Amino acid sequence: MAFMSSNSAQSESINNPGFLKVDLLLKGIYLDKSARESDQIKRALAISKDLGLSSELDILLPCQIIVNVAFEEDASSTPYSLIKKNGSFLVSTGDESVEVEVIAPPPYYDKKTKTGVPFANIAKLYGEYLIVSPTRECEFLTKDLACFYCDVESRVDKKRSVEEVIETIKAVSKSNPVNLVCLNTGYEATPDGGIKAIEPYIKEIKKRFDVLVAVQAQPPLEDEWIDYTYALGVDSLAYNLEVYDPDIFAKIAPGKQQVIGRTRYLEALRRAAKVFPKGAVVSNLIIGIEPISSTIKGINALASMGVIPTLPILNTSSDELESAESLSVDDIAKVFLHLNRTLRKYKIADSWVSHANIAMNAIDGTHFGGDAAYKSRLDNLLKSRRGSKIARNLTKIRRSLRVKKVKD
């Protein structure tokens, strides 16, 4: 994917947190000496090195927008620098800068479970969302059917016990608020799409913690497993289509196409949107894999079902991906604004994913179209402790009214 930029575009970006998040996701940031020598950054770099993690940093932009930014070693490779001046961190480009907050790595990152596994190898914290990958790596990797965009790391080579996961959540909760735990699983060759493998984790988390539970999985063969997933206590469900164009989907996601099929993804998402509360079903559409016009079609199709599209950005060269087209930050911003307005059209609240720092969502999209008041209204429900508790209680009540006994 070739991305076009200009000095004027960067000047506009730094004064608009929505544009700035997009540009930082695309271009990364250089750590100025003043920032690199701060205790906060030193700790972040040391933890990343010790755990073999990629060099990234969570930065809180104006308007409470969080972005996960990659460090660039060469200052000439990005127009953005992170500097520290008079005790404050600034994102700087040219003669302009904006004050930001660097989010320190959580205290649990450099600690381990009783079995000696680093907590950071079991769970990653994004805002108040904790993402856990308890089961073994995706079976598509062992069958030479891996997706083009796959980022599953080979070091995730074993299943984590329920006890290890519970211990990790406890450790995180001691120092950081956790409102939602997302269990992430790759493809498993079972009719249920992998939900049975993570069922013990779901039950134990629901028993031990007052949190919402989300699941990212592959669509099951039969719809009854979607009902089963909801009956287990799952509050939000993601079947990630990633690409809407059928031909490109088949080419870059061979495992998904051959084993599951694009049609089944759409069928399962439609069914899930009928079973789960409105706005609780999510699917990724990756910007940078297919033409923007196709991504917009995907947004329209998913939203019309009641599914929230989230938009990770894949920054790759056009030589690596024939389906890519040259895009500017303005082009990308139009997609996010379209997402925001489309969800408003279908009256779908985006609060479930409003704190994502590695993808863009409709909340971020408000900054591309002057919809700040709408952002403020939507962003409050899950942001507050009281709002989170209300959301959890409402899902329990709704489930008790709707769930019927499901065949195992």
C-alpha positions in Angstrom: 0.0 0.0 0.0 1.5 3.3 -1.0 0.5 6.2 1.3 0.8 9.8 0.1 1.6 12.6 2.5 2.6 16.3 2.5 3.8 18.9 5.0 0.4 20.6 4.9 -1.4 17.3 5.6 0.9 16.7 8.6 0.2 20.2 9.9 -3.5 19.5 9.7 -3.1 16.1 11.3 -1.3 17.3 14.4 -4.2 19.6 15.2 -6.9 16.9 14.7 -6.6 13.8 17.0 -8.5 11.7 14.5 -6.1 12.5 11.6 -3.1 12.3 13.9 -4.1 8.7 15.0 -4.3 7.6 11.4 -1.0 9.2 10.5 0.8 7.7 13.5 -0.6 4.3 12.7 0.8 4.6 9.2 4.1 6.3 9.8 5.2 5.5 13.3 7.2 7.9 15.5 10.9 8.6 16.2 12.0 8.8 19.9 14.0 12.0 20.4 16.9 11.7 22.9 14.9 13.7 25.5 12.1 11.1 25.4 14.3 8.1 25.1 16.2 9.0 28.3 13.1 9.4 30.4 12.5 6.7 33.0 9.1 5.9 31.5 10.4 5.2 28.0 13.5 3.4 29.3 11.2 1.0 31.2 9.0 0.5 28.1 12.0 -0.3 25.9 13.5 -2.7 28.5 10.3 -4.7 28.9 9.8 -4.9 25.1 13.4 -6.2 24.7 13.1 -8.7 27.6 9.8 -10.2 26.4 10.7 -10.1 22.7 7.8 -7.8 22.0 7.7 -5.3 19.1 8.8 -1.8 19.9 5.5 0.0 20.4 4.1 2.6 22.7 0.6 3.6 23.8 0.1 7.3 23.5 -3.0 9.2 24.7 -3.8 12.0 22.2 -6.2 14.9 22.8 -9.9 14.1 23.2 -8.9 10.8 25.0 -7.9 9.0 21.8 -5.4 6.2 22.4 -3.0 5.0 19.7 -0.5 2.2 19.7 2.6 3.6 17.8 5.6 1.8 16.5 9.0 3.2 17.3 11.1 4.2 14.3 14.9 3.9 14.7 15.7 6.4 11.9 14.4 9.9 12.3 14.2 10.3 8.5 11.7 7.5 8.2 8.8 9.4 9.9 7.8 13.0 10.1 6.8 12.6 13.7 9.0 12.8 16.8 8.2 12.2 20.5 10.1 14.7 22.7 10.0 15.5 26.4 10.1 19.2 27.3 9.5 20.8 30.7 8.2 17.5 32.1 5.7 16.9 29.4 5.7 14.7 26.3 5.0 16.2 22.9 4.4 14.8 19.5 6.2 17.1 17.1 6.3 17.5 13.3 8.1 20.5 11.7 7.5 23.6 13.8 4.3 22.3 15.3 3.6 20.1 18.3 0.8 18.8 20.5 1.0 17.7 24.2 0.3 14.0 24.7 0.4 11.5 27.5 2.6 8.4 27.3 0.9 5.5 28.8 3.4 3.5 30.9 3.6 -0.2 30.5 1.3 -1.8 33.1 3.1 -3.0 36.3 2.2 -6.6 35.5 4.2 -6.6 32.2 7.5 -7.5 33.8 6.0 -10.1 36.3 5.3 -13.8 35.9 2.8 -16.4 36.9 3.5 -19.1 39.5 4.5 -21.4 36.5 7.1 -18.9 35.3 5.2 -17.5 32.3 5.4 -13.7 31.8 1.9 -12.2 32.3 2.6 -10.1 29.1 2.8 -13.4 27.1 -0.7 -14.3 28.2 -2.5 -11.0 28.0 -2.2 -7.5 26.5 -3.9 -4.5 28.0 -5.5 -1.9 25.6 -7.1 0.9 27.6 -9.5 -1.0 29.9 -9.7 -4.0 27.5 -7.6 -7.0 28.3 -7.0 -9.4 25.3 -6.1 -13.0 26.2 -5.0 -15.7 23.8 -5.4 -18.9 25.9 -5.4 -21.6 23.2 -2.7 -22.8 20.9 -1.8 -21.0 17.7 -4.2 -21.0 14.6 -4.2 -24.4 12.8 -4.1 -22.6 9.5 -0.4 -22.0 10.2 0.3 -25.7 10.3 -1.6 -26.4 7.1 0.1 -23.7 4.9 -3.2 -21.8 4.8 -2.1 -18.8 6.8 -3.7 -15.4 6.0 -1.5 -12.9 4.2 -1.9 -10.4 7.0 -1.5 -12.9 9.9 0.4 -11.6 12.9 0.2 -14.7 15.1 3.6 -15.2 16.8 5.3 -18.6 16.8 6.2 -18.1 20.5 2.6 -18.7 21.4 3.2 -22.4 21.2 1.1 -23.9 24.0 -2.2 -23.7 25.7 -2.4 -21.6 28.8 -4.2 -23.1 31.7 -7.4 -21.6 33.2 -5.4 -21.0 36.4 -2.7 -19.1 34.5 -5.3 -16.9 32.8 -7.2 -16.2 36.0 -3.9 -15.4 37.8 -3.0 -13.0 35.0 -6.4 -11.2 35.1 -6.0 -10.8 38.9 -2.5 -9.3 38.5 -3.7 -6.8 35.9 -6.7 -5.8 37.9 -4.6 -4.9 40.9 -3.1 -1.9 39.1 -5.3 -1.3 36.1 -9.1 -1.1 35.7 -10.4 -3.9 33.5 -13.9 -3.6 32.1 -13.7 -6.2 29.3 -11.7 -9.4 28.8 -11.5 -10.5 25.2 -10.6 -14.2 24.6 -8.9 -14.6 21.2 -8.6 -17.9 19.5 -7.4 -19.0 16.0 -8.9 -21.7 13.8 -9.5 -25.1 15.4 -10.8 -27.9 13.2 -14.0 -28.4 15.3 -17.7 -27.8 14.3 -18.1 -25.3 17.1 -15.5 -22.9 15.7 -13.3 -23.2 18.9 -15.9 -22.0 21.5 -15.8 -25.3 23.4 -12.0 -24.9 23.8 -12.4 -21.6 25.6 -15.6 -22.4 27.4 -13.8 -23.2 30.7 -12.1 -19.8 30.6 -15.4 -18.0 29.9 -17.1 -19.7 32.9 -14.3 -19.1 35.3 -13.8 -15.4 34.3 -17.6 -14.8 34.7 -17.5 -16.6 38.1 -14.4 -14.7 39.4 -14.7 -11.2 37.9 -17.4 -8.6 37.3 -16.4 -7.8 33.7 -17.8 -8.1 30.2 -16.4 -11.0 28.2 -15.8 -10.8 24.5 -14.7 -13.6 22.1 -12.9 -13.5 18.8 -13.3 -16.8 17.1 -14.0 -18.4 13.7 -17.6 -19.0 12.6 -19.0 -22.4 13.7 -20.5 -24.8 11.1 -24.0 -24.5 12.6 -25.9 -21.5 14.0 -26.7 -23.4 17.2 -23.2 -22.8 18.4 -23.7 -19.0 18.1 -26.7 -19.4 20.4 -24.5 -21.6 22.7 -21.9 -18.9 22.8 -24.4 -16.3 24.0 -25.8 -18.7 26.5 -22.3 -19.2 28.0 -22.3 -15.6 29.1 -20.3 -14.1 26.2 -21.2 -10.4 25.9 -19.6 -9.5 22.6 -18.6 -11.7 19.7 -16.3 -11.1 16.7 -16.0 -13.2 13.5 -13.4 -11.2 11.6 -14.1 -11.1 7.9 -11.0 -8.8 7.4 -11.7 -8.4 3.6 -15.0 -7.9 1.9 -14.1 -8.3 -1.8 -14.8 -12.1 -2.6 -11.9 -12.5 -5.0 -9.3 -10.8 -2.8 -10.7 -12.7 0.3 -10.0 -16.0 -1.5 -6.5 -15.0 -2.4 -5.2 -13.5 0.8 -7.1 -15.7 3.3 -6.8 -19.2 1.8 -7.6 -21.0 5.0 -10.7 -19.0 5.7 -11.9 -19.4 2.1 -11.2 -23.2 1.8 -12.3 -24.3 5.2 -15.0 -21.9 6.2 -15.9 -19.8 3.2 -16.8 -16.1 2.9 -20.5 -16.8 2.7 -20.4 -18.6 6.0 -18.7 -15.6 7.7 -21.6 -13.4 6.5 -24.3 -15.9 7.5 -22.7 -16.3 11.0 -22.4 -12.6 11.5 -26.0 -12.0 10.5 -27.2 -14.7 12.9 -25.0 -13.4 15.8 -26.4 -9.9 15.3 -29.9 -11.3 15.9 -28.9 -13.2 19.0 -26.6 -10.7 20.7 -27.5 -7.2 21.9 -27.4 -4.5 19.2 -23.8 -3.3 18.7 -22.2 -6.3 20.4 -21.2 -8.1 17.3 -18.0 -7.0 15.6 -15.9 -7.7 12.5 -12.6 -6.4 11.2 -12.2 -4.9 7.8 -8.5 -4.2 7.2 -7.7 -1.0 5.4 -4.9 -1.5 3.0 -5.7 -4.9 1.6 -8.5 -4.1 -0.8 -9.6 -0.9 -2.6 -11.4 1.7 -0.4 -14.6 1.3 -2.5 -14.7 -2.3 -1.5 -14.1 -1.5 2.2 -17.0 0.9 2.1 -19.2 -1.7 0.6 -18.2 -4.0 3.5 -19.0 -1.3 6.0 -22.5 -0.9 4.5 -23.1 -4.7 4.4 -22.0 -5.3 8.0 -23.8 -2.3 9.5 -27.0 -3.2 7.7 -26.9 -6.6 9.6 -26.3 -4.8 12.9 -22.6 -5.6 12.9 -20.0 -3.0 13.9 -17.0 -2.9 11.5 -13.6 -2.0 13.1 -10.9 -0.8 10.8 -7.3 -1.9 11.5 -4.8 -0.3 9.1 -2.3 -2.5 7.2 0.7 -0.5 6.0 2.4 -2.5 3.3 3.8 -1.8 -0.2 1.8 -2.2 -3.4 4.5 -4.6 -4.6 3.5 -7.0 -1.8 -0.2 -6.8 -2.5 -1.6 -6.4 -6.0 -5.0 -5.4 -4.8 -3.7 -2.3 -3.0 -4.2 1.2 -4.3 -2.4 4.5 -3.4 -4.2 6.3 -0.5 -3.8 9.5 1.3 -4.6 10.2 4.9 -7.6 12.1 3.6 -8.8 9.0 1.7 -8.6 6.9 4.9 -10.3 9.6 6.9 -13.3 9.5 4.5 -13.7 5.8 5.3 -13.8 6.4 9.1 -16.3 9.3 8.6 -18.4 7.0 6.5 -18.3 4.3 9.2 -19.4 6.8 11.8 -22.3 8.1 9.7 -23.3 4.6 8.7 -23.5 3.4 12.3 -25.6 6.5 13.1 -27.9 5.6 10.2 -28.5 2.2 11.6 -28.6 3.5 15.2 -25.7 1.2 16.4 -23.6 2.5 19.3 -19.9 1.9 19.0 -19.1 1.9 22.7 -18.0 -1.8 22.8 -14.8 -0.9 20.8 -14.4 2.8 21.6 -11.1 2.4 23.4 -9.2 0.4 20.8 -5.7 1.8 20.3 -4.6 -0.4 17.4 -7.6 0.2 15.0 -9.9 3.0 14.1 -13.5 3.0 14.9 -16.6 5.2 14.6 -15.8 7.1 17.8 -12.5 8.2 16.3 -14.3 9.0 13.0 -16.3 11.8 14.6 -13.1 13.9 14.5 -13.2 13.8 10.7 -16.6 15.4 10.4 -17.3 17.7 13.3 -19.5 15.2 15.2 -17.8 15.8 18.5 -21.1 16.1 20.4 -22.1 12.6 19.2 -18.7 11.3 20.2 -19.2 12.6 23.7 -22.6 11.0 24.1 -21.5 7.6 22.9 -18.2 7.5 24.6 -19.6 7.9 28.1 -21.4 4.6 28.7 -18.5 2.1 29.0 -16.0 4.8 30.0 -17.3 5.3 33.5 -17.3 2.6 36.3 -21.1 3.2 36.8 -21.7 2.9 33.0 -19.7 -0.3 32.8 -21.7 -1.8 35.7 -25.0 -0.8 34.1 -23.9 -2.4 30.8 -22.9 -5.7 32.5 -26.2 -5.8 34.4 -28.3 -5.1 31.3 -26.6 -8.0 29.4 -27.3 -10.4 32.3 -31.0 -9.4 32.3 -31.3 -9.7 28.5 -29.7 -13.1 28.5 -31.9 -14.4 31.2 -35.0 -13.4 29.2 -33.7 -14.7 25.8 -31.5 -17.8 26.4 -33.1 -21.2 26.0 -31.3 -24.5 26.7 -29.0 -25.2 23.8 -28.0 -28.6 22.6 -24.3 -29.4 23.4 
